[in-house]
């Protein structure tokens, strides 16, 4: 999922330009993304009173896939900006949910180790996203890069659904 996440965040300016947008459109899109994260991140403790962190991880994974598909289908800067709103249901849910999940899964003496593995996995996805996204952008184009992001987010979603316990 973070392969896709990194592709979109690192190469967003190229995505915007491919749709006829300019640097101002890029800035607006980034602002929309950042603002969409605030409700989920600030309200996550409330969400935990409704469902456990494992459920929120699965919800986030589904929205990573939805967001990746919407990016590919977006034919205008306006549609990209609407798609950016889904960041609040993908990344913004994933980050606090993964932190809570790891802490609930691990024994207290292993919290730091669990968080290190979590961040390590995110970092690996980010490095792969930068490398693969850049290579595809240079050698194929924006649609192919976004298609790879869909495949990666779908595989990540399947792996998450397979491995995450919903009772935590």
C-alpha positions as CSV (number, residue, x, y, z in Angstrom):
1,X,0.0,0.0,0.0
2,X,2.9,2.4,0.7
3,X,4.3,1.7,-2.7
4,X,1.2,3.3,-4.1
5,X,1.2,6.0,-1.4
6,X,4.8,7.0,-2.3
7,X,4.1,7.0,-6.0
8,X,1.3,9.5,-5.6
9,X,3.1,11.7,-3.1
10,X,6.4,11.7,-4.9
11,X,5.2,12.1,-8.4
12,X,2.0,14.1,-7.8
13,X,3.4,17.1,-9.7
14,X,4.0,14.9,-12.8
15,X,0.5,13.5,-12.4
16,X,-1.0,17.0,-12.2
17,X,1.1,18.2,-15.1
18,X,0.0,15.2,-17.2
19,X,-3.6,16.4,-16.8
20,X,-2.8,20.0,-17.9
21,X,-2.4,21.4,-14.4
22,X,0.3,23.7,-13.2
23,X,2.3,24.2,-10.0
24,X,-0.5,26.1,-8.4
25,X,-2.8,23.1,-8.9
26,X,-0.2,20.9,-7.4
27,X,0.0,23.1,-4.3
28,X,-3.8,23.1,-3.9
29,X,-3.9,19.3,-4.3
30,X,-1.3,18.9,-1.5
31,X,-3.3,21.3,0.7
32,X,-6.5,19.2,0.2
33,X,-4.6,16.1,1.0
34,X,-3.1,17.5,4.2
35,X,-6.5,18.9,5.4
36,X,-8.3,15.7,4.7
37,X,-6.0,13.9,7.1
38,X,-6.9,16.0,10.1
39,X,-10.3,14.6,11.0
40,X,-9.2,11.0,11.1
41,X,-5.9,11.6,12.9
42,X,-7.4,14.0,15.5
43,X,-10.5,11.9,16.0
44,X,-8.9,8.4,16.0
45,X,-9.3,7.9,19.8
46,X,-13.0,8.4,19.2
47,X,-13.0,5.9,16.4
48,X,-11.4,3.4,18.7
49,X,-14.5,3.6,21.0
50,X,-16.6,2.3,18.0
51,X,-14.3,-0.4,16.5
52,X,-10.9,-2.0,17.3
53,X,-7.8,-0.9,15.5
54,X,-7.6,-4.0,13.4
55,X,-10.9,-3.1,11.8
56,X,-9.7,0.5,11.1
57,X,-6.6,-1.0,9.4
58,X,-8.8,-3.0,7.1
59,X,-10.9,0.1,6.3
60,X,-7.8,2.0,5.5
61,X,-6.5,-0.8,3.2
62,X,-9.8,-0.7,1.3
63,X,-9.5,3.0,0.8
64,X,-5.9,2.7,-0.3
65,X,-7.3,0.5,-3.2
66,X,-10.2,2.8,-3.9
67,X,-7.9,5.8,-3.9
68,X,-5.4,4.1,-6.3
69,X,-8.2,3.3,-8.8
70,X,-9.6,6.8,-8.6
71,X,-6.2,8.3,-9.3
72,X,-6.0,6.2,-12.5
73,X,-9.5,7.1,-13.6
74,X,-9.1,10.8,-12.9
75,X,-9.2,12.7,-16.1
76,X,-8.8,16.2,-14.7
77,X,-7.1,18.1,-11.9
78,X,-10.5,18.6,-10.3
79,X,-10.9,14.8,-10.1
80,X,-7.5,14.4,-8.7
81,X,-8.4,16.9,-6.0
82,X,-11.6,15.0,-5.2
83,X,-9.6,11.8,-5.0
84,X,-7.2,13.5,-2.6
85,X,-10.0,13.6,-0.1
86,X,-9.7,9.8,0.2
87,X,-6.3,10.3,1.9
88,X,-8.3,11.0,5.1
89,X,-9.7,7.5,4.9
90,X,-6.6,5.7,3.8
91,X,-3.3,7.0,5.1
92,X,-4.8,9.1,7.9
93,X,-6.6,6.0,9.3
94,X,-3.7,3.7,8.7
95,X,-1.0,5.5,10.6
96,X,-2.8,5.8,14.0
97,X,-4.5,2.4,13.6
98,X,-1.2,0.7,12.9
99,X,0.4,2.3,16.0
100,X,-2.5,1.2,18.2
101,X,-2.6,-2.3,16.6
102,X,1.1,-3.0,17.1
103,X,0.9,-1.8,20.7
104,X,-2.1,-4.1,21.4
105,X,-0.5,-7.0,19.6
106,X,2.9,-6.8,21.3
107,X,3.9,-7.2,24.9
108,X,4.8,-3.9,26.6
109,X,8.5,-4.8,26.6
110,X,8.3,-5.2,22.8
111,X,6.5,-2.0,21.9
112,X,9.5,-0.3,20.4
113,X,10.5,-3.4,18.4
114,X,7.0,-3.7,17.1
115,X,6.9,0.0,16.0
116,X,10.3,-0.4,14.4
117,X,9.1,-3.3,12.3
118,X,6.0,-1.3,11.4
119,X,8.0,1.7,10.3
120,X,10.5,-0.6,8.5
121,X,7.7,-2.1,6.4
122,X,6.4,1.4,5.5
123,X,9.9,2.5,4.6
124,X,10.5,-0.5,2.3
125,X,7.2,0.3,0.6
126,X,8.3,3.9,0.2
127,X,11.7,3.0,-1.2
128,X,10.1,0.6,-3.7
129,X,7.5,3.2,-4.6
130,X,10.1,5.8,-5.4
131,X,12.2,3.4,-7.4
132,X,9.4,1.7,-9.3
133,X,7.3,4.8,-9.7
134,X,10.3,6.8,-11.1
135,X,11.3,4.0,-13.4
136,X,7.8,3.6,-14.8
137,X,7.4,7.3,-15.1
138,X,10.6,7.6,-17.1
139,X,10.0,4.5,-19.3
140,X,6.3,4.1,-19.6
141,X,4.2,7.1,-18.4
142,X,1.8,8.2,-15.8
143,X,-1.0,5.7,-16.5
144,X,1.3,2.8,-16.3
145,X,2.8,4.1,-13.1
146,X,-0.6,4.5,-11.5
147,X,-1.6,1.0,-12.8
148,X,1.4,-0.4,-10.9
149,X,0.1,1.5,-7.8
150,X,-3.3,-0.1,-8.1
151,X,-1.7,-3.6,-8.3
152,X,0.6,-2.8,-5.3
153,X,-2.3,-1.4,-3.2
154,X,-4.5,-4.4,-4.0
155,X,-1.8,-6.9,-3.1
156,X,-1.1,-4.9,0.1
157,X,-4.8,-4.9,1.0
158,X,-5.0,-8.7,0.5
159,X,-1.9,-9.2,2.6
160,X,-3.3,-6.9,5.3
161,X,-6.7,-8.7,5.3
162,X,-4.9,-12.0,5.6
163,X,-2.6,-11.0,8.5
164,X,-4.5,-8.5,10.6
165,X,-6.7,-9.8,13.4
166,X,-9.9,-7.8,13.8
167,X,-10.3,-8.5,17.5
168,X,-7.3,-6.3,18.3
